[in-house]
């Protein structure tokens, strides 16, 4: 587009905005002065038809498309209208209220009306000299406009310095900064000295702003504060930053997500001591474990710092920075969530019948939330949240906060300058010296005066972004609607993520709600796809690119979450097909740094799929290596993302938790190679699982952390370290807060089997059952395993069902060999009270009604005193182990891998065997 065509379109839009503003002013005058359209048209000297056509003026977008409505008026016509409406001597004026309003109009003068129509205002005779005539002011203006200041950020800085000098030195009376004014005087302060304002619209907005400040608790004001507050409102009014679409920041809340693994272990030790009334071996062991967990947490953070600070970084700071101390500080510093709430206000035109048709404005409001979490500071987190929420490719190039008074509760003036050269992209480059100076048109400034610094920073940022949108000639309403839609998808994403990874209770009395989570993820994925289809035209435009990239990244993460959910439910084929359909599209790329997060999480999903589907080549290659110092967890792809963000954020901790956990779980399910007697290498698997628990707790996922702690305890038990397994059991029980209070002393009371328990607790009960199995306490061992099985049945997450059945088989097998039977009462048999719906749910989970019936029958007889036969333990061991092997084989066969490698180990009771046996 040529310069002429470009400017032509811009000028048309500007003129359209003026006509809209003038129509609003006429409607306001008509209402306040109780005038008629006939009066207004007569005073302006226009026909009734011309005025009626003008009243139908549409939005600036429609006007720019050739639908522009104008009035054939001049500046003198505007003055005639003002003179006519402000004439209080006319005989037709009857009501006192009308006369008072017209007197006020006469007092205010014609400037507001002139400005609304785009004409030069009348000169005010009070000042002897205007700024435009002052040679000193002209000198300043010429210098600011000269090419000498080629960096727009410097220009913003100089301007703010001038503003500060005006505030400090412009009022010779120092009392203006400290002397408090009465509230009644505050409300009308702009009308007096030194402003002597006649801008009634600005004064009204100023009074509303004061009212909001008073409601928020600020009841004392000084003149310097009021001066800046009025100037802020005046400038925003003159710039016309309102329009039909507006974002208004409501609040910003911060939440610390992180919890310390070692601190929770210390708490578990205190609780164990309280239960036993005095320290015992278990209590002291948990205290020692807490110290070890602190070292593991520090090591986990050091690995992330190595990505943020590569060893080959040529920086003199690397010689003086102690990464070990910094890692310890990071462990103590929480991952913070910043949640910003704002209102999107959209003014829509509507019609109302009152003898004639005319347009009214209806304001529609939509509440919107955006959030971001990382180890960065409060301000950094909220600014990144703002950037993601509004989707602008701008970076901060200027930032200042200035107190407008000298009292403790002074209002603050916040200034934000944004530039199109993103500082984060510059920081990621190796050479800062080659950074090009910013051009004037590349910098967008927003500033705000408020008592709430946080709200001021966000409002100023929003203001600067709005200037960027306008300069890019984008439709502000459309841009805001895209931001609101992105935020809506974001909230759905956060809700589903919490539901999945925090294992929110999903217990069913029937199968009706079984697919709630899975269907919820699918529905959101489809909604995003439909939105892309609907907005495919604007999604290609550069100004919207970042917004749609953010939505697309969330959709890809939702697909991986769906893979995770389907694997947990044993839907191996569906999970595999979905994973392979999207894998090629999420390779890491510099263009989209978040893709490194997606590709890392995809790797974890792939490993989980190969484990469950029985990929023989993969499982054979995952046998433990000899180098116990090698974590075998590839975190390097995340380096590009971490350095781009400049901190460790929620998504990094999330995917690393899953990646470290699945690596440790693969080791947990493996056995030593034939002839390999060095089982000490498996201790490294425990560290991986504990690191996974640390990463989960960094983002507040306690239930998920308890699951990894349960796996770590089971690994220790396989290695023969029963004391440490008991310690980890106590810590896992405390970390999973749903059970720490309710089940502390009733873990093995089967009458509590129907109490709400989440899928994350399965490992806690399996760990308890295996500990009692090692202690040959078959009653408690069987109870724990049956509770674990019951949870998997009711929750729908069947991935752990083979473990539960195999542990039941191991208990029965030990009972057969010892010719003994657990001493349990019939009334605590969990299966005795099952209704047909509950039993049918179990049968449907394992896809084998005959085998399920046998499991019910043998467990029921095994737990019942009556009609007990010596053959029952042997029969139960066989049917439970067969069913465990059948489930693994079913998942492997559905994926085309034939018989699962684990099934042979189950048949020989070598699966999950204790290495010290």
Residue, then its C-alpha position, 0 to 999 in steps of 0.5 A: x500500500x502506498x503512503x498516500x493510500x495508507x494515510x488516506x485510510x488513517x485520516x478517514x478513520x480519525x474523521x469517523x471517530x470525530x463524528x462519533x464523538x460529536x454525536x455523543x456530545x449532541x446526545x449528552x447536551x440534548x439530555x442535560x438541557x432537555x432540548x429536542x433534535x428539532x432545536x439542535x438542527x435548527x441551531x446548527x442550520x441543517x435540515x431534519x433529513x440531514x440530521x436524521x441521517x447523521x444520527x444513524x452514524x455507525x462505527x468507525x470501521x463501517x464508516x471507513x468502508x464507505x458508509x460515512x455520515x457527515x453534517x454540513x456544518x462549520x465552526x460558526x455553526x457549532x458556536x451558534x448551537x452553543x449560544x442557542x442552548x446556553x441562552x437562559x432568557x428565552x421564553x420557552x424555558x419553563x423548568x428550573x432544572x433546564x435553566x440551571x443546566x444551560x447556565x452551566x453550559x454558558x459558564x463552561x464555554x463552547x470549547x468542549x463542543x468545538x473539540x468534539x467536532x474537531x474544531x479549534x477551541x476558543x482562546x482563553x483570555x486569562x493567561x497572558x501568554x500561551x505555551x505555543x507562544x512561549x519561546x522556551x516551551x517551543x525550544x523544548x518541543x523542537x529539541x524533542x522532535x529533532x533527530x538528535x534524540x534517535x532512540x525513542x526509549x530515551x525520548x520517553x525517559x526525558x519526557x518523564x524527567x520533564x513531568x517530574x520537574x513540573x511536579x517538583x518545581x511547578x508549584x512554588x508552595x511546598x505545602x502542595x506535596x504534604x498538606x492534606x485537603x478536605x474531601x469536599x475541596x478535593x472533589x472540585x479541586x480542578x475547577x480552582x487554581x492552578x488548573x481552572x478547568x472547564x472540561x466538564x467531562x474530564x472533571x466528572x471522570x476525575x470525581x469518579x476516580x476520587x470516589x473509587x480511591x475513597x472506597x479503596x481506603x484512601x481518604x487523604x489527598x494532597x494537591x500534587x496527587x490531584x494534579x497528576x490524577x487530573x492530568x492523567x485523566x485529561x490526557x487519556x480523554x484527549x487521546x480518545x483511548x476509550x472507543x467501543x472496546x476497553x480493557x479494565x484491570x480489576x485485580x492481580x492475585x499472587x499465590x505461592x505454589x511450592x512446598x518443600x519435600x524436606x519440610x514435609x518430611x520433617x512434618x511427617x516425622x513430628x506426626x509420627x512422634x506425636x502418634x508414638x508419644x516418643x521418638x522411635x527408630x522410624x521417627x529418627x529415620x524420617x528425620x535423616x531422610x528429610x536431610x537427604x531429601x533436601x540434598x536431592x531437591x538441591x541437586x534437582x535445582x542445580x540441573x535446571x540452573x545448568x540449563x539457565x547458566x551453561x558451563x561454557x558461558x563466558x561471563x566473569x560472573x560465572x567465577x563468583x556465582x556459587x551455583x550450589x548456594x543459588x540452587x539452595x535459594x531456589x529451593x526455598x524460593x517458591x514458584x509463584x502464580x500471578x492471576x490477573x482479572x480484567x473486564x472486557x467492556x464492549x459498547x454496542x448500539x441498540x434502538x429504543x422506541x420513544x416516538x422516534x428511533x435513536x441509538x443508545x449504547x449498551x455496555x457488555x462486560x465479560x470477566x477474563x482471567x489470565x495467569x502465569x507461574x514461575x520462580x521469577x518475582x511477583x512483578x515479572x510473573x504478572x507482566x509475563x501473564x499480561x504478555x501471554x494474555x494479550x498476545x503482544x510481541x513487545x518487550x519493556x524498554x522503559x519502566x518507572x514509578x514515581x510517588x506524586x506526593x510526599x505522604x505515606x499513601x501517595x498516589x503513584x504515577x507508573x510509566x511503561x514503555x514497550x518496544x517491538x524489539x523484544x528484550x528477551x530475544x536480544x538477551x538470548x543472543x550472544x552479542x548485545x553490542x550489535x543491538x540496533x537503536x529503536x525508532x520512534x514509531x517502535x515505542x509505545x508508552x502507557x502511564x497511569x496514576x493510582x494508589x495501587x501500584x500493581x494495578x497501575x503497572x498492569x493498566x499502564x501496560x494495557x494502555x501501551x498495548x492499546x496504542x500499539x494496536x491502534x498504530x497497527x490499524x487493527x480493529x481494537x474490538x476484534x483484538x480484544x475479543x481474540x484475547x478474551x477467547x484465548x483467556x477462556x481456553x486458558x482457564x479451561x486448560x488450567x482446570x483440566x490440567x489440575x483435574x488430571x495431574x492433581x488427581x481430583x477425586x473422580x469416583x463413580x457409583x456407576x459408569x455414567x460419568x466415567x469419561x468426564x475428564x477425557x471428554x472434557x479434554x476432547x471437547x476443549x480440543x474441538x472448540x479450539x479447532x472450530x475457533x481456528x476454522x472460524x478465525x482462519x482469515x485473521x489468524x494469518x495476520x501478523x498482529x494476531x500471530x502470537x495470540x493464536x500461537x499461544x492457543x495452538x500450544x495449549x491445544x497441543x498440550x491438551x492432546x498430550x494430556x489426552x494421551x496421558x489420560x487414555x494410557x491411565x485408563x488402559x486405552x493403549x491403541x487410542x493413545x498410540x494413534x493420537x501420539x503418532x498423529x501429532x508427534x511430527x508437529x511438535x519438534x522443538x524449534x527456535x520459532x516457537x520455544x514452547x515447542x521444546x516443552x511439548x517435545x519433552x513431554x511427548x518423550x515422556x508420553x512415548x516412554x509410558x506408551x512403550x511400557x504399557x504396550x510392551x515394546x520389547x526392543x524398547x524395554x530391553x534397551x531400558x535395562x539399567x546402565x552401569x554408570x549410576x551418575x548418568x541420569x539418563x534423563x534428557x533435559x537439554x531440549x528445555x535449555x532453549x525454552x528456559x533461557x528464553x523465559x529467563x526463569x523456571x516456569x510451571x510447564x518446565x516443572x510439570x514435564x520434568x516431573x513426568x520425565x524423571x518419574x517415567x524413567x524411574x518407573x521403567x527401572x522399577x519394573x525391570x529386573x537385573x540382567x542374567x548374571x548381574x548381581x549388582x543391585x545397588x545400581x537400582x538405588x539411582x532409580x529411587x533418586x529419579x523418583x524423588x526428584x520427580x516428587x520434588x518437581x511436582x511439589x514445586x508447582x503444588x502437586x502434592x498428590x502427584x508427588x505422593x504417587x512418585x514417593x510411593x514408587x520410590x518406597x516400593x523400589x527401596x523395598x525391592x532392594x531390601x531396605x525396609x526401614x527406608x521404605x517405611x519412612x517413605x511410606x510415612x512421608x507419602x502419606x503426609x504429602x498426600x494430604x487427603x489421607x494424612x488426616x483421615x487415614x493416619x490410624x485407619x489405613x488398614x480398616x476396610x470399613x473405610x474402603x468407600x471413603x473418598x480416595x483418589x487414584x494417587x493413593x494406589x501406590x501408598x496402599x500398594x507400598x503398605x501392602x508390600x511392606x506387610x507382605x515382607x513382614x509376613x503380616x498377610x491380613x494387613x497386606x491383603x487389606x491394603x492390596x484390595x483397597x488399592x484394587x478397589x480405588x483403581x476400579x472406582x476411579x477408572x484409572x486401570x493402569x495400576x490394576x495389574x500391580x494390585x492383582x499381582x500383589x494379591x496373588x503374592x499374598x495368596x501364594x505366601x498364604x498357600x506356602x505357609x498353610x495359613x490364612x489371614x484372620x479377617x472378619x466377614x463384615x470387613x470384606x470390601x467385596x461383600x457389599x458390592x452391588x451389581x453396578x459396582x461389580x459390572x464396572x470392574x468386569x468392564x474395566x478388565x474386559x473378562x467377565x468370567x475371570x472377574x467372577x472368579x476373582x470375586x469368588x476366591x477373594x470372598x471365600x479367602x476372607x470369609x471364615x465359613x466354608x474356607x478350603x485349603x485350596x483357596x489360596x492356591x486358586x486365588x493366587x493363580x486367578x489373580x496372577x493370570x488376570x494381571x498377566x492377561x491385562x498386560x498381554x491385552x495392552x501389548x496385543x492390542x498394540x501389535x506386540x503380542x505377549x507382554x514381557x512382564x507376563x512371563x515374569x508374573x507367571x514365574x513370580x519374578x515380576x517386582x521380585x524382592x532382590x534380597x529374597 
